[in-house]
C-alpha cells in the first residue's frame, strides 16, 4: 500500500507541481449473495486492503486532466462538453461521476487527478466501484459539495449505468464506501442499510484464486439476467424477486421458460443463503457457512449459468480437499476469482496443489491472493 501511495503522490507532484489530496478506495469481496443486489435482496460483502489511490487538486489551466498511472494513459477534457468515450475506456468511470454530479446541479471546477490501483484486473473485486468512489469522494472534498456517503454511492452507481452501460446493483459501491476493518456487512439492498459482522474464522481464512480469464460475455449476460429478473417480478406483480417465495414462483412456472424459471429460483434461494450465512457467522458455525458457499456456486453454475469451465474447475479442486470448508465463484461471473474458506495450516499446500492442477488443465497460471478486511473509502492522512 505504501508503495502505491508514494508512486501516485510523486507522479502527481512531478506532473502538476503541487501537493495533492489523497484518497484510498478499496475493492471488495463478497462472501455470499451473488446477483441478489439488483433484486433488492441481501448480500454479504467486505472491503479489502487492495484498492485505488487517487491524488487530486484543483486546476487553474482551464482544462481538467485524468491520468491512469497503471495504464500510462491520460486524457484532458472540458467539464462543459462531457460525453462517453468509446465502450470499455477507463475514462468513462471518471466522466460518468462528473456527469452525475452535474445532473444534480453540483458545481465543480477544473481539477487534475492521478490514480493507480492494486486490484487485479478482471478479478471480480470491483475495481470499477473503487475508481468511481475515489473520484466522487475526492471531488466532494475538493469542492466542498457536502455529499453524504449514501449520496456518493448512488452517484457512483448511476455513473456505471449511464456512462459505462452496466446496469449494476448497489453492493460494490456500498462495500467499497462503507467497509469496516475486520468486518463483513450484511447489506439489505432495498433499504441500503447494513449490519456489520466481525469476522473471526478462527483457524480458517479466506483466500481468493484468480482464474486470470475474463470471458467477453460478462456485461451483456449481466444485463440480460437483470432483465429476466425484472420480467418475472412483473409477472408476479411484485417490486423485485426479493419479495418472492419458491411457492410464488411455482404458480407462474408455465408462463416462463425453464431456463428463466431456474434463474429466478436461484435468486430466491441465494437470498435465503445470504441470511443463513450471517446467522452461521454469528454462531461461529463455519461448516454450515462452507456448505452455503458451495451451494451458492452450484446455483451460479447450473441455475443462473454465469460460471465458466475455469471457475468450476477451481471449485471442484476445493471440494477434493477436506481442509476447504467452502468455495464458489465471486462477482458477475464468466471469469475472475473463486473465494475459498481454508484451514490456515494448509493454505500454502492448497494454493500450491491447486495452482499446479490449474496449470496442467488450462496451460495457464492462476493467481492466489490473501486479503484483509479493511475500512471503506477515506482520505489518506
TORMISE-214668 format. One record per residue (C-alpha): residue number from 0; residue in one letter; chain; x, y, z. Coordinates in steps of 0.001 Angstrom, whole numbers, plus 500000, padded with zeros to 6 digits. Layout:
TORMISE-214668
R num residuo cadena     px     py     pz
R NUM       A      A      X      Y      Z
...
//
This chain:
TORMISE-214668
R num residuo cadena     px     py     pz
R   0       X      A 500000 500000 500000
R   1       X      A 502772 502475 500925
R   2       X      A 504426 501937 497535
R   3       X      A 501120 502647 495822
R   4       X      A 500633 505885 497782
R   5       X      A 504172 507157 497151
R   6       X      A 504003 506289 493436
R   7       X      A 500724 508192 492948
R   8       X      A 501788 511139 495106
R   9       X      A 505209 511608 493497
R  10       X      A 503743 511332 489983
R  11       X      A 501150 513970 490837
R  12       X      A 503722 516363 492318
R  13       X      A 506123 515901 489397
R  14       X      A 503344 516438 486849
R  15       X      A 501330 519247 488434
R  16       X      A 503894 520854 490803
R  17       X      A 501561 520935 493787
R  18       X      A 500664 518810 496837
R  19       X      A 497563 516647 496269
R  20       X      A 494635 515484 498345
R  21       X      A 494990 511672 498589
R  22       X      A 492068 509219 498696
R  23       X      A 492088 505433 499154
R  24       X      A 489089 503474 497896
R  25       X      A 489095 499693 498409
R  26       X      A 487968 496795 496272
R  27       X      A 485639 494265 497830
R  28       X      A 484999 490595 498246
R  29       X      A 481551 489073 498659
R  30       X      A 481281 486097 500999
R  31       X      A 477857 485120 499656
R  32       X      A 474806 486678 497976
R  33       X      A 475603 486916 494265
R  34       X      A 473260 488645 491784
R  35       X      A 470818 489360 494624
R  36       X      A 471688 493056 494916
R  37       X      A 469747 494228 491841
R  38       X      A 466847 492093 493075
R  39       X      A 466583 494237 496248
R  40       X      A 467986 491297 498216
R  41       X      A 470712 490593 500775
R  42       X      A 474458 490425 500122
R  43       X      A 477437 489853 502408
R  44       X      A 480427 491860 501177
R  45       X      A 483536 493306 502825
R  46       X      A 486051 495946 501742
R  47       X      A 489612 494653 501327
R  48       X      A 493133 496027 501612
R  49       X      A 493578 496219 497840
R  50       X      A 492176 499249 496075
R  51       X      A 492805 502515 494277
R  52       X      A 494821 505506 495449
R  53       X      A 493805 508768 493770
R  54       X      A 495538 512159 494059
R  55       X      A 493502 515326 493368
R  56       X      A 493986 519052 493150
R  57       X      A 492174 521969 491575
R  58       X      A 493472 523117 488198
R  59       X      A 493761 526740 487078
R  60       X      A 494657 525812 483495
R  61       X      A 491065 525958 482167
R  62       X      A 491093 522216 481500
R  63       X      A 490871 519024 483568
R  64       X      A 493282 516093 483350
R  65       X      A 492919 512481 484455
R  66       X      A 495933 510158 484452
R  67       X      A 495586 506378 484889
R  68       X      A 499067 505546 486101
R  69       X      A 498692 501742 485788
R  70       X      A 497905 502104 482098
R  71       X      A 500190 505073 481490
R  72       X      A 497183 506718 479868
R  73       X      A 495984 510285 480354
R  74       X      A 493177 512411 478979
R  75       X      A 492431 516140 479010
R  76       X      A 488784 517151 478962
R  77       X      A 486407 520071 479310
R  78       X      A 483763 519912 482032
R  79       X      A 481298 521635 479686
R  80       X      A 481473 519084 476880
R  81       X      A 481488 515679 478532
R  82       X      A 480348 512641 476615
R  83       X      A 481146 508942 476962
R  84       X      A 484307 507681 475266
R  85       X      A 484067 504508 473238
R  86       X      A 482880 501496 475212
R  87       X      A 485376 499912 477565
R  88       X      A 487530 503003 478153
R  89       X      A 488586 503727 481744
R  90       X      A 487762 507422 481472
R  91       X      A 484033 506628 481278
R  92       X      A 484099 505893 485029
R  93       X      A 485566 509357 485661
R  94       X      A 483302 511157 483174
R  95       X      A 480258 509287 484480
R  96       X      A 480800 510515 488044
R  97       X      A 481299 514126 486874
R  98       X      A 478171 513949 484698
R  99       X      A 476078 512614 487597
R 100       X      A 477331 515421 489865
R 101       X      A 476415 517967 487193
R 102       X      A 472978 516341 486707
R 103       X      A 472369 517003 490402
R 104       X      A 473413 520672 489983
R 105       X      A 476669 520317 491938
R 106       X      A 479247 522870 490839
R 107       X      A 482761 521588 490329
R 108       X      A 485703 523408 488788
R 109       X      A 488596 522052 486745
R 110       X      A 490818 519545 488503
R 111       X      A 493676 517123 487971
R 112       X      A 493644 513514 489155
R 113       X      A 496256 510755 489088
R 114       X      A 495225 507262 490180
R 115       X      A 496641 503780 490401
R 116       X      A 495347 500533 491902
R 117       X      A 496482 497105 493016
R 118       X      A 493149 495322 492472
R 119       X      A 493874 492617 489878
R 120       X      A 492017 493427 486637
R 121       X      A 489003 491245 485920
R 122       X      A 489197 489591 489343
R 123       X      A 485591 490353 490313
R 124       X      A 486815 492542 493199
R 125       X      A 485170 495662 491825
R 126       X      A 487945 497919 490698
R 127       X      A 485256 499915 488853
R 128       X      A 483354 500771 492057
R 129       X      A 486638 501625 493804
R 130       X      A 487512 504040 490985
R 131       X      A 484061 505650 490923
R 132       X      A 484063 506060 494709
R 133       X      A 487564 507524 494746
R 134       X      A 486538 510132 492136
R 135       X      A 483280 511174 493807
R 136       X      A 484879 511218 497283
R 137       X      A 487829 513304 496062
R 138       X      A 485633 515827 494217
R 139       X      A 483295 516090 497227
R 140       X      A 486292 517033 499397
R 141       X      A 487973 519265 496834
R 142       X      A 484888 521350 496028
R 143       X      A 483081 521086 499415
R 144       X      A 479942 519596 497847
R 145       X      A 478512 518413 501173
R 146       X      A 477556 514953 499903
R 147       X      A 476864 512107 502310
R 148       X      A 478402 508682 501716
R 149       X      A 474946 507453 500652
R 150       X      A 474726 510276 498087
R 151       X      A 478155 509326 496780
R 152       X      A 477455 505626 496239
R 153       X      A 474283 506404 494285
R 154       X      A 476267 508795 492087
R 155       X      A 478874 506073 491500
R 156       X      A 476178 503540 490649
R 157       X      A 474445 505888 488179
R 158       X      A 477805 506637 486546
R 159       X      A 478156 502929 485807
R 160       X      A 474597 502674 484460
R 161       X      A 474710 505755 482257
R 162       X      A 478331 506050 481108
R 163       X      A 479695 502509 481293
R 164       X      A 476498 500705 480293
R 165       X      A 476460 498134 483116
R 166       X      A 473156 498109 484976
R 167       X      A 474799 497175 488310
R 168       X      A 473218 496910 491742
R 169       X      A 474452 498915 494752
R 170       X      A 476592 496275 496508
R 171       X      A 480006 497088 495033
R 172       X      A 479812 500829 495650
R 173       X      A 478370 500282 499143
R 174       X      A 481008 497783 500271
R 175       X      A 483827 499934 498928
R 176       X      A 482494 503101 500595
R 177       X      A 481225 501747 503944
R 178       X      A 483659 498894 504660
R 179       X      A 484745 498336 508287
R 180       X      A 488084 496775 509186
R 181       X      A 487755 493073 510142
R 182       X      A 484015 493106 509381
R 183       X      A 481714 491909 506635
R 184       X      A 478435 493744 506078
R 185       X      A 475060 492063 505714
R 186       X      A 473561 494626 503347
R 187       X      A 469863 494931 502633
R 188       X      A 469945 496309 499078
R 189       X      A 466386 497648 499320
R 190       X      A 466879 499833 502388
R 191       X      A 470617 500293 501654
R 192       X      A 471327 499682 505341
R 193       X      A 473745 497106 506686
R 194       X      A 474646 495243 509833
R 195       X      A 478371 494631 510436
R 196       X      A 479560 491180 511481
R 197       X      A 483010 490898 512975
R 198       X      A 484781 488154 511088
R 199       X      A 486744 485656 513106
R 200       X      A 487197 482463 511144
R 201       X      A 489442 481149 513938
R 202       X      A 491729 478540 512360
R 203       X      A 490362 479170 508851
R 204       X      A 490787 482075 506474
R 205       X      A 489503 483328 503144
R 206       X      A 491750 483178 500103
R 207       X      A 490999 484164 496532
R 208       X      A 492159 482279 493457
R 209       X      A 492015 484204 490199
R 210       X      A 491358 482232 487016
R 211       X      A 493030 485094 485106
R 212       X      A 490315 484811 482488
R 213       X      A 487514 487210 481664
R 214       X      A 485133 485885 479063
R 215       X      A 483621 488598 476885
R 216       X      A 480051 487550 477695
R 217       X      A 480087 489194 481082
R 218       X      A 478492 492644 480598
R 219       X      A 475797 491613 478108
R 220       X      A 474930 488465 480101
R 221       X      A 474705 490561 483271
R 222       X      A 472219 492999 481720
R 223       X      A 470272 490083 480179
R 224       X      A 469884 488337 483554
R 225       X      A 468789 491521 485196
R 226       X      A 466029 491961 482631
R 227       X      A 464883 488319 483167
R 228       X      A 464566 489014 486908
R 229       X      A 462586 492210 486268
R 230       X      A 460287 490422 483797
R 231       X      A 459485 487640 486291
R 232       X      A 458926 490152 489102
R 233       X      A 456430 491855 486783
R 234       X      A 454610 488558 486149
R 235       X      A 454419 488024 489921
R 236       X      A 453161 491581 490489
R 237       X      A 455983 492390 492928
R 238       X      A 458696 495057 493022
R 239       X      A 461623 492614 492995
R 240       X      A 462423 488912 493398
R 241       X      A 463410 489627 496992
R 242       X      A 459646 489598 497681
R 243       X      A 459035 486180 496080
R 244       X      A 458949 482717 497629
R 245       X      A 459577 479449 495820
R 246       X      A 455815 478767 496105
R 247       X      A 455031 482094 494352
R 248       X      A 457383 481219 491520
R 249       X      A 455800 477788 491123
R 250       X      A 452451 479473 490307
R 251       X      A 453810 481102 487131
R 252       X      A 456072 478232 486087
R 253       X      A 454129 477667 482860
R 254       X      A 454499 481351 481844
R 255       X      A 458302 481356 481669
R 256       X      A 460976 479244 480001
R 257       X      A 462571 476506 482135
R 258       X      A 465896 478435 481940
R 259       X      A 464358 481654 483241
R 260       X      A 462446 479780 485944
R 261       X      A 465785 478409 487203
R 262       X      A 467376 481878 487146
R 263       X      A 464597 483309 489316
R 264       X      A 464686 480277 491608
R 265       X      A 468424 480791 492072
R 266       X      A 467910 484423 493174
R 267       X      A 465240 483426 495734
R 268       X      A 467453 480639 497115
R 269       X      A 470625 482757 497111
R 270       X      A 468874 485497 499062
R 271       X      A 467951 482895 501664
R 272       X      A 471555 481620 501738
R 273       X      A 472898 485124 502468
R 274       X      A 470652 485475 505534
R 275       X      A 471516 481951 506731
R 276       X      A 475237 482721 506268
R 277       X      A 475010 485738 508590
R 278       X      A 473436 483517 511265
R 279       X      A 476138 480876 510789
R 280       X      A 478860 483538 511211
R 281       X      A 477148 484845 514344
R 282       X      A 477221 481327 515812
R 283       X      A 480753 480621 514577
R 284       X      A 479346 477682 512602
R 285       X      A 481876 477522 509783
R 286       X      A 480757 474125 508472
R 287       X      A 477271 475476 507725
R 288       X      A 478795 478625 506216
R 289       X      A 481014 476496 503970
R 290       X      A 478070 474405 502785
R 291       X      A 476123 477566 501943
R 292       X      A 479113 478850 499948
R 293       X      A 479290 475593 497968
R 294       X      A 475512 475812 497437
R 295       X      A 475915 479312 496051
R 296       X      A 478406 478105 493448
R 297       X      A 476213 475195 492457
R 298       X      A 473350 477624 491765
R 299       X      A 475557 480082 489884
R 300       X      A 476891 477236 487745
R 301       X      A 473723 475248 486993
R 302       X      A 470799 477649 487505
R 303       X      A 471998 481208 486854
R 304       X      A 474617 479963 484376
R 305       X      A 477228 482668 484942
R 306       X      A 480164 480425 485764
R 307       X      A 482766 479061 483337
R 308       X      A 484959 475993 482965
R 309       X      A 487907 477561 484788
R 310       X      A 485855 478640 487828
R 311       X      A 484118 475274 488039
R 312       X      A 487480 473504 487911
R 313       X      A 488807 475546 490863
R 314       X      A 485684 474801 492926
R 315       X      A 485973 471072 492123
R 316       X      A 489617 471168 493274
R 317       X      A 488471 472762 496546
R 318       X      A 485873 470020 497052
R 319       X      A 488603 467363 496801
R 320       X      A 490343 468900 499818
R 321       X      A 488895 468195 503285
R 322       X      A 490636 471324 504628
R 323       X      A 488453 473578 502459
R 324       X      A 485028 474224 504012
R 325       X      A 483538 476105 501055
R 326       X      A 484390 477635 497681
R 327       X      A 482481 479487 494982
R 328       X      A 482888 481880 492108
R 329       X      A 482659 485527 493158
R 330       X      A 481414 488517 491188
R 331       X      A 479434 488859 487965
R 332       X      A 480836 485655 486515
R 333       X      A 482464 484235 483363
R 334       X      A 485899 484578 484941
R 335       X      A 487541 486317 487863
R 336       X      A 488102 484696 491247
R 337       X      A 486885 481927 493465
R 338       X      A 486628 482658 497181
R 339       X      A 487721 479766 499410
R 340       X      A 487383 479149 503166
R 341       X      A 490510 477141 504006
R 342       X      A 492195 475830 507169
R 343       X      A 495113 478202 507909
R 344       X      A 497699 475492 508446
R 345       X      A 497061 474019 504975
R 346       X      A 496791 477201 502951
R 347       X      A 500238 477032 501340
R 348       X      A 499728 473400 500300
R 349       X      A 496246 474112 498967
R 350       X      A 497446 477113 496951
R 351       X      A 500365 475139 495526
R 352       X      A 498427 471996 494584
R 353       X      A 495537 473990 493066
R 354       X      A 497895 476191 491050
R 355       X      A 499680 473084 489716
R 356       X      A 496428 471350 488750
R 357       X      A 495095 474514 487070
R 358       X      A 498292 474968 485041
R 359       X      A 498157 471336 483897
R 360       X      A 494492 471622 482943
R 361       X      A 494443 475009 481185
R 362       X      A 498104 475607 480339
R 363       X      A 497967 478981 482091
R 364       X      A 498638 480202 485607
R 365       X      A 496060 481143 488206
R 366       X      A 496918 483719 490915
R 367       X      A 496403 483392 494667
R 368       X      A 495567 486405 496878
R 369       X      A 495420 486751 500624
R 370       X      A 493260 489713 501610
R 371       X      A 492474 491511 504843
R 372       X      A 489135 493193 505529
R 373       X      A 489612 496956 505544
R 374       X      A 487921 500293 506070
R 375       X      A 485997 501904 503214
R 376       X      A 486849 504959 501086
R 377       X      A 488753 507601 503077
R 378       X      A 491284 510399 502986
R 379       X      A 494905 509274 503383
R 380       X      A 496396 511443 506107
//
